[in-house]
Amino acid sequence: MKSFIPWFCLVAATAANTVQAADGVDAYRRGNYFLAAKSFAEGPGKDPVVEYYMGRMRLYGYGELKNNALALRYFTDAAQKGYMPAQELLARYYLQKGKDPAQAFQWFKKLADADNTAAQMYCAAAYIYGYGVKQNTDMGRRYFIEAAKNGNPIAQFAVADHFLDSRDSRNKKLGLIWLNKAAEQNNPKALVKLGELYAAGGIVTRDLAKAKQLMEQAANQNYTPAMVSLGELAQKQNNFAEAKDWFSRAAEANNIDAQLDLAKFYLAATNPQQDVDSGFMWMLKAAQNGSMDAQKSLSEMYKKGQGVAVDENLAAQWKQTAEANASKKIEPDPQIAAARWLSNDTEEQFNGVYQLGGIYSAWNNPQALKENNYNAPPQMDAVTRKHLYQPQFVMAQPDTIPINDYFDVLAPMLTGAHSNDWSYPRYPIDKQIASLVRHDSMVLKHKQGSAPVDDGASYLQKDEEENSPDYLAQQTLGWKQQANMQAVLSEMYNQAILGNSSAQFEIGQLYQYGIGVVKNIDQAIIYYQLAAAQQDVRAEYNLGVMYLEGKTNPVDYQKGIEWMTDAAFKGNAYAQYVLANIYEKGLTDPNGNEMIKPNHQQAMAMYYLASANHFGEAEYRLADYLVKEKQSGLSQAAKKHRSDLIKRLYAGAAKQGVAEAILPLAFYNAMDSDPKKQEQAFETARREARNGNSEAALLLGMMYDRGIAVSPNQYEALYWYQQATTNPVSAFILGTYFTEGNGVAKDTEKGRALLQESADAGFSYASLNLGVLKHDVGEYFLTELDNARKQGNSKAGLLLADYFLQQANDPEKMKQARDIYEYFAGKGDKDAQLKLAFLYDRGLGGEANSEVAAHWYTEAAEQNQPIAQFLLAQLYQMGRIGKQPDYEMAKKWYKQAQAHSPYASVALGFIYDTVDDDYANAADNYSRAAATGDAIAQYDLGLLYENGKGMPVNPEKAREYFQQAAEQGYGKAMTQLAGLYFNGINGIRDEQQALHWYKKAVAAGDSGAMYQLGLLSETGVATKLDFPNAVSYYQQASDLGNEKAQMALARMYQYGIGVQKDIQHAADIYKGLAANSNAYAQYQLAMMYIDGQLGEPSIAQGKPLLVQASSNGSNQAETMLRLLNAQQEQKLSFIEPLQLNKAPVLAGQPAELMYMDALNEWNRGDETLSRMILDRLMTQFPHYVPAKKVYEQLNQQNKAPDLG
């Protein structure tokens, strides 16, 4: 037994679990961004992973107020410490958004030097075309060679092209190797190049069919140069129709070479499809698209009037255009050239892995892009302890229990009558002898003739003398039979004398049985020994039989065993079967002396050997033994192996003609996935049941119950169940149905009696159901569950363990639960493995151990346990297997789980959404889970539509999904739904609906709703003006980490709005915000120090805060810093820049909404915009009282600071 785990370990583990949940990295990966932000702020130092995550939170506004400048700083810090995801982001950022190819190259180079293939390719392109770095083709080649080694097909083609361009034959062979590598990856350029080599011959053997096949493979990718090559190849073969088709397809796709080729095709005099007009039109198109050859040809066509009227002026113009283009040295745009090289000439912009995705380019809602705002982040479902260990006191349903489990109980009834019957198997005698014997057999029908013996014959009468039989004929009766027998025997003797072992064996048989010769055991032994000396195992077996049957003189049982053993170990199935029976029961002589003691192990070994030789009786007998063996201690894998073996044995025995195996086989075939075997099982069960076989009636009932090989029919099922004689299985099935009233009139008393009868007979499922029944009526039930557990019933065991785990105040019960999970997990039960893994995962009942948890999750996941697959994927996602997250493994297991778990689809969507910025895949997975009613999936999908992530903004669809999730009680969805109602869907606002949902969201604990209700209460929008309520809501949101709520409280205490003015309290709030890099809080705190609101004026204390605020994006701080510097250095003069009016268009907006917007802008740190809105509000609505009072309070201290 395992060591005792005291209860305090569980308490400690729970505490440790809390610490683990508070870990910022883990919280970030789970999507708990507010907790992550708090943990990162409190944590000592910053490692690059944390800095990268902080950058992502600032960039997306997840858990932190959105701040692009701060995000970029965090990314840079992480990248400089070598964190590759940050380097990748910065490389793409400077390439796409920063428009700084030199800076982009520096980050790509760091990645390339760390063996990042995409970065190697970028560096190769940058060096080759001089984009962001000085052109250097040798350096470019170095990078694309490294990328080629890593398997990049574009790089492999570049390497091939380089070597094929060499004059050295060895280099050409090397080029061909690389070309084939690229072609194997379906690279269109490589396919065309390789096709051209096969068409030309030389470095490879000329093969036009191969050339065409390769080019078509490239053309199927819409690669127009391949079409051009195919057209040229067809034209060379005078296949004009095919050439025209290929040229036309490429020309219509705007390939200039194809347009020129098509023009020449139509103009060719040898072409039966010559069409000068069409030739002129395509030549004109190619010329207009910049082909100098086309421009020259077009000039000649105008000059000669070919396909067009003669026009000397146009001829001269096109000639001049061609000459001008020829004299120009057109330098390709390095950016376009690099992009085309990286995309096989399909793109002129950096796309794919070089695209800056996510919020930088794929979000279409301007509100989500605003600085200093929170964006609602996507979430994941979580499996909880309650979810996993809630005891399910539900009866096991008879139609869900594997039929072979029933058969294990029924098997003794089916096989018991035959278990002691056996006889020595006999070899058949020679076919010719057998035929002669059958011919004269008394039991076979013969042609009409005289009987061999006539017991009713009388003496002849005188009048019968003339008809009396011939004496000689009587004496020679059967002479033909004897002659035939003698002929066969003579041939046998001759063969035996010549040493033919088969003849010796067959003569031995004749002497043994007295067929055709006088029975003579000694002679039989002589001939058998002659055959045995030549390794005829049949002779050895028959010798063994004669000795064991006591037919020798003297009787020698030991010699019989020796002969039998020798034959058995030489592979004789008869001998193996006989020895198995002897070892099974032992051997005694007629006097009762024990010659061989029973030896079960030896018997089973011989049964296995005989069964391996497909001896039907042995297969049946071995199956009989296996089904009788107790299996409570077997693992799931061992049980499956046992079941498969028994099924094979019964099938083998039935095939060999063992009738007793047919019905047992039907029990196994009924559970087979093959419909034909199910039909065979049904026919067997129906036939035997109609003949009165009780066990067959049970099987037939089960098949009707489950709809196996027949439509489900509970009435038929119950009929056949009741036709069976009472046994543990029928008692269990009927007892369960009577207890539940399923298909029969409910009779709990009768059902309980039947279940008790079945349980007393040792059927574990009956004990389980009896325990559930007792639990439901309030009786003591643990004895029944424990009995079922001891019998190996994992369902009962896990129910018992779950019940014990509920009693968290009893350490002994906790230990018992863990022991049960470990026992059944060790036996391969996937649910036990899941539950044990969760204990180790979360540290329940002991220390957390991710390695052990991963082991048991994997064991269960590989048996397709969907929750285990989900939790295993989560370990990979959280980076708790290995040193960092493995998102590919996480995706693999989530994909396997999602068929049965919407949680997995949500988690998969979450990775695509928050890690990969792949919103199309995120939407697919969220949609899949949302369709099942998963509230979090509906919420996440609503966010995609609301923010327009990779799709147009669609408030109506967002509302639809938020509504579905909100109606299921999901608080975050309530907040988003309220926001949509408040801001308006398709121009229609509904403040009361918004208020309703905000209040419900607050009750559900959502901090965003708390802030919003605080703002509504402070401004009196949609509800009454109520400062105490506003402070209360703001404080609740603040306690949950909402910085906008904290800024609101700081403003109220700083200016005494709705509360007693308290500068120190406001400063304390600002200090907390400033520590988290809040630029406005840093600015306000700096001004408090400079103004002396916190004691003596102190520029020394204020200026560093202004520097921080400025670097974090505060324009006010930047302005104040310039003013300070101008004041402190007399040589400098400072003119405050003119603040452009950036107030939003508010025409037609009511005063209360303008007021609310103003305060909301202040709370997000934009005091300047807030004051602009308030100024306009006072201009438009000078008597709007709520705003007027606050406006005055805010302007009391709005004066220039004394800078000394």
Secondary structure, DSSP 8 states (H G I E B T S, - for coil): ------HHHHHHHHHHHHHHHH-HHHHHHHT-HHHHHHHHHHSSS--HHHHHHHHHHHHHTSSS---HHHHHHHHHHHHHTT-HHHHHHHHHIIIIIS--HHHHHHHHHHHHHTT-HHHHHHHHHHHHHTSSS---HHHHHHHHHHHHHTT-HHHHHHHHHHHHTSS-HHHHHHHHHHHHHHHHTT-HHHHHHHHHHHHH-SSS---HHHHHHHHHHHHTTT-HHHHHHHHHHHHHTT-HHHHHHHHHHHHHTT-HHHHHHHHHHHH-TT-TT--HHHHHHHHHHHHHTT-HHHHHHHHHHHHHTSSS---HHHHHHHHHHHHHHHH------HHHHHHHHHTTTS-SS--GGG---GGGTTB--GGGG-TT------------HHHHH--------GGGS-HHHHHHHHHHHHHGGGTT----------HHHHHHHHHT-TTS---S---S--TT-----GGGGGG---HHHHHTTTHHHHHHHHHHHHHHHHHHHTT-HHHHHHHHHHHHHTSSS---HHHHHHHHHHHHHTT-HHHHHHHHHHHHTT-SSS--HHHHHHHHHHHHHTT-HHHHHHHHHHHHH-EE-TT--EEE---HHHHHHHHHHHHHTT-HHHHHHHHHHHHHS--TT--HHHHHHHHHHHHHHHHHHHHTT-GGGHHHHHHHHTT-S-HHHHHHHHHHHHHHHHTT-HHHHHHHHHHHHHTSSS---HHHHHHHHHHS---HHHHHHHHHHHHHTSSS---HHHHHHHHHHHHHTT-HHHHHHHHHHHHHTT---HHHHHHHHHTT-HHHHHHHHHHHHH-TT-HHHHHHHHHHHHHHHHTT-HHHHHHHHHHHHHTTTS---HHHHHHHHHHHHTTT-HHHHHHHHHHHHHT-SSSS--HHHHHHHHHHHTTT-HHHHHHHHHHHHHTS--HHHHHHHHHHHHTTT-HHHHHHHHHHHHHTBTS---HHHHHHHHHHHHTTT-HHHHHHHHHHHHH-BTTB--HHHHHHHHHHHHHTT-HHHHHHHHHHHHHTSSS---HHHHHHHHHHHHHTT-HHHHHHHHHHHHHTSSS---HHHHHHHHHHHHHTT-HHHHHHHHHHHHHTTTSS--HHHHHHHHHHHHHTT-HHHHHHHHHHHHHHSTT---------------TT--HHHHHHHHHHHHHTT-HHHHHHHHHHHHHH-TT-HHHHHHHHHHHHS-S-----
